[in-house]
């Protein structure tokens, strides 16, 4: 059974940084397409970033050059380093694992950017 557990969310001031973690069990992150999504209040869930194969990455335009997705295959964990945070980055952030046509979601972690 695949389980994804996110952590690292919290309250941060504009311009600050946070690092989110997503620890996987039951399957290897190295074998999957791993993604971060977010859902802001009153908005639909949106793709933030993903990583696959030999660390090929892609980012939403809204976070490019501020966020970095990475993977630690030994710890079976992915990360989202978020720098220069803005109030509009406030959302619940979710980790997703895609293996073939099957996907799994974590429970989400709240990120709030506010002064």
QUIKASUL-V231664 format. One record per residue. N is the residue number from 0. RES is the residue in one small letter. SS is DSSP state (helix for helix, strand for strand, loop for the rest). PSI is psi in whole degrees, -180 to 180 (999 if undefined). NEAR is the number of other ideal C-beta (glycine too) atoms within 10 Angstrom. Layout:
N_RES_SS_PSI_NEAR + N_RES_SS_PSI_NEAR
//
This chain:
0_x_loop_127_6 + 1_x_loop_135_14 + 2_x_strand_136_13 + 3_x_strand_128_23 + 4_x_strand_114_14 + 5_x_strand_153_22 + 6_x_strand_168_14 + 7_x_loop_-5_16 + 8_x_loop_172_19 + 9_x_strand_-166_12 + 10_x_strand_130_12 + 11_x_strand_150_18 + 12_x_loop_155_10 + 13_x_loop_138_13 + 14_x_loop_-10_11 + 15_x_loop_-176_14 + 16_x_loop_153_11 + 17_x_strand_154_20 + 18_x_strand_120_14 + 19_x_strand_146_25 + 20_x_strand_150_17 + 21_x_strand_106_27 + 22_x_strand_129_17 + 23_x_strand_147_23 + 24_x_strand_151_11 + 25_x_loop_-13_11 + 26_x_loop_161_17 + 27_x_loop_133_12 + 28_x_helix_-25_22 + 29_x_helix_-18_16 + 30_x_helix_2_12 + 31_x_loop_165_22 + 32_x_strand_119_16 + 33_x_strand_134_25 + 34_x_strand_156_23 + 35_x_strand_132_26 + 36_x_strand_167_20 + 37_x_strand_153_24 + 38_x_strand_113_14 + 39_x_loop_158_14 + 40_x_loop_127_7 + 41_x_loop_7_5 + 42_x_loop_165_10 + 43_x_loop_157_6 + 44_x_loop_138_15 + 45_x_strand_149_13 + 46_x_strand_131_14 + 47_x_strand_-48_23 + 48_x_strand_156_22 + 49_x_strand_161_19 + 50_x_strand_140_22 + 51_x_strand_173_17 + 52_x_loop_-135_8 + 53_x_loop_61_6 + 54_x_loop_37_11 + 55_x_strand_132_9 + 56_x_strand_158_15 + 57_x_strand_151_13 + 58_x_strand_151_17 + 59_x_loop_149_15 + 60_x_loop_-31_6 + 61_x_loop_-17_13 + 62_x_loop_-4_23 + 63_x_loop_139_10 + 64_x_loop_0_9 + 65_x_loop_-33_15 + 66_x_strand_148_21 + 67_x_strand_125_16 + 68_x_strand_140_22 + 69_x_strand_171_15 + 70_x_strand_137_20 + 71_x_strand_103_13 + 72_x_loop_-28_12 + 73_x_loop_-43_7 + 74_x_loop_-6_12 + 75_x_loop_49_16 + 76_x_strand_145_19 + 77_x_strand_160_28 + 78_x_strand_158_20 + 79_x_strand_105_26 + 80_x_strand_122_14 + 81_x_strand_117_26 + 82_x_loop_164_14 + 83_x_loop_49_13 + 84_x_loop_146_22 + 85_x_loop_157_13 + 86_x_helix_-33_11 + 87_x_helix_-5_11 + 88_x_helix_-6_22 + 89_x_loop_124_17 + 90_x_strand_170_22 + 91_x_strand_128_18 + 92_x_strand_132_23 + 93_x_strand_144_21 + 94_x_strand_141_28 + 95_x_strand_139_20 + 96_x_strand_127_24 + 97_x_strand_123_14 + 98_x_strand_106_13 + 99_x_loop_-127_8 + 100_x_loop_4_5 + 101_x_strand_140_10 + 102_x_strand_153_13 + 103_x_strand_148_17 + 104_x_strand_149_15 + 105_x_loop_-180_21 + 106_x_loop_-13_11 + 107_x_loop_154_18 + 108_x_strand_135_22 + 109_x_strand_132_12 + 110_x_strand_125_22 + 111_x_strand_122_15 + 112_x_strand_111_19 + 113_x_loop_148_10 + 114_x_loop_999_8
//
